[in-house]
Structures are given as structure tokens and as C-alpha cells.
Amino acid sequence: MRSLTSADVHSLGENRVNVTLRNLTPFFKAFGIKKGDKMYRPAEELVVIW
């Protein structure tokens, strides 16, 4: 895993999906994600690019 992370230009598959979704408010609403759930991320920690 370390080798792939440092050598491959693409993130690991798990991160490509889970990390992205954890930053989308519509995902939280669609699946009822709330504080205490594994996919939950507080609003002040969300990554917003645009």
C-alpha cells in the first residue's frame, strides 16, 4: 500500500470513492449520514474546491 501510494499517480481505489464522498453535502443528505457515522465529516472539515 505504501509503495502504491508513493509510486502511482492515482490514489488508491478506496480513497477515490470514500474520501470524495465524505466531502459532498448531497451525499450526506441522500444517505442520512450523521455525526457518529464512519463517513461523517464536520462541515468545518469539508474540502471545497469550487
Phi and psi in degrees as GROMACS dihedral restraints (atoms count N, CA, C in turn):
[ dihedral_restraints ]
;  ai    aj    ak    al  type     phi  dphi    fc
    3     4     5     6     1   -62.2    20    10
    4     5     6     7     1   -42.9    20    10
    6     7     8     9     1   -61.9    20    10
    7     8     9    10     1   -46.5    20    10
    9    10    11    12     1   -62.8    20    10
   10    11    12    13     1   -41.2    20    10
   12    13    14    15     1   -63.8    20    10
   13    14    15    16     1   -38.9    20    10
   15    16    17    18     1   -86.3    20    10
   16    17    18    19     1   -23.4    20    10
   18    19    20    21     1  -100.5    20    10
   19    20    21    22     1   -27.7    20    10
   21    22    23    24     1   -93.4    20    10
   22    23    24    25     1   137.8    20    10
   24    25    26    27     1   -73.0    20    10
   25    26    27    28     1   -17.2    20    10
   27    28    29    30     1   -96.2    20    10
   28    29    30    31     1   144.7    20    10
   30    31    32    33     1   -73.7    20    10
   31    32    33    34     1   162.7    20    10
   33    34    35    36     1   -62.0    20    10
   34    35    36    37     1   149.2    20    10
   36    37    38    39     1   -51.6    20    10
   37    38    39    40     1   -44.1    20    10
   39    40    41    42     1   -58.2    20    10
   40    41    42    43     1   -41.1    20    10
   42    43    44    45     1   -72.6    20    10
   43    44    45    46     1   -34.8    20    10
   45    46    47    48     1   -60.2    20    10
   46    47    48    49     1   -31.0    20    10
   48    49    50    51     1   -94.5    20    10
   49    50    51    52     1   -61.7    20    10
   51    52    53    54     1   -64.8    20    10
   52    53    54    55     1   -43.2    20    10
   54    55    56    57     1   -67.6    20    10
   55    56    57    58     1   -38.9    20    10
   57    58    59    60     1   -63.5    20    10
   58    59    60    61     1   -49.9    20    10
   60    61    62    63     1   -62.9    20    10
   61    62    63    64     1   -32.7    20    10
   63    64    65    66     1   -67.1    20    10
   64    65    66    67     1    -7.3    20    10
   66    67    68    69     1  -108.9    20    10
   67    68    69    70     1     6.7    20    10
   69    70    71    72     1  -111.1    20    10
   70    71    72    73     1   111.8    20    10
   72    73    74    75     1   -57.6    20    10
   73    74    75    76     1   -39.7    20    10
   75    76    77    78     1   -59.8    20    10
   76    77    78    79     1   -30.8    20    10
   78    79    80    81     1   -64.6    20    10
   79    80    81    82     1   -44.4    20    10
   81    82    83    84     1   -58.3    20    10
   82    83    84    85     1   -46.7    20    10
   84    85    86    87     1   -66.8    20    10
   85    86    87    88     1   -43.4    20    10
   87    88    89    90     1   -64.3    20    10
   88    89    90    91     1   -33.9    20    10
   90    91    92    93     1  -112.9    20    10
   91    92    93    94     1    10.4    20    10
   93    94    95    96     1    62.1    20    10
   94    95    96    97     1    35.3    20    10
   96    97    98    99     1   -71.1    20    10
   97    98    99   100     1   129.0    20    10
   99   100   101   102     1  -137.5    20    10
  100   101   102   103     1   170.0    20    10
  102   103   104   105     1   -51.5    20    10
  103   104   105   106     1   132.5    20    10
  105   106   107   108     1   103.0    20    10
  106   107   108   109     1   -20.7    20    10
  108   109   110   111     1   -78.2    20    10
  109   110   111   112     1   149.7    20    10
  111   112   113   114     1   -59.7    20    10
  112   113   114   115     1   -35.1    20    10
  114   115   116   117     1   -85.7    20    10
  115   116   117   118     1    -2.0    20    10
  117   118   119   120     1   -70.2    20    10
  118   119   120   121     1   140.6    20    10
  120   121   122   123     1  -141.5    20    10
  121   122   123   124     1   127.4    20    10
  123   124   125   126     1   -59.9    20    10
  124   125   126   127     1   149.6    20    10
  126   127   128   129     1   -53.8    20    10
  127   128   129   130     1   -37.8    20    10
  129   130   131   132     1   -71.7    20    10
  130   131   132   133     1   -11.3    20    10
  132   133   134   135     1  -103.3    20    10
  133   134   135   136     1    -4.3    20    10
  135   136   137   138     1   -66.1    20    10
  136   137   138   139     1   139.5    20    10
  138   139   140   141     1   -92.1    20    10
  139   140   141   142     1   121.9    20    10
  141   142   143   144     1  -121.0    20    10
  142   143   144   145     1   121.6    20    10
  144   145   146   147     1   -98.7    20    10
  145   146   147   148     1   -43.5    20    10
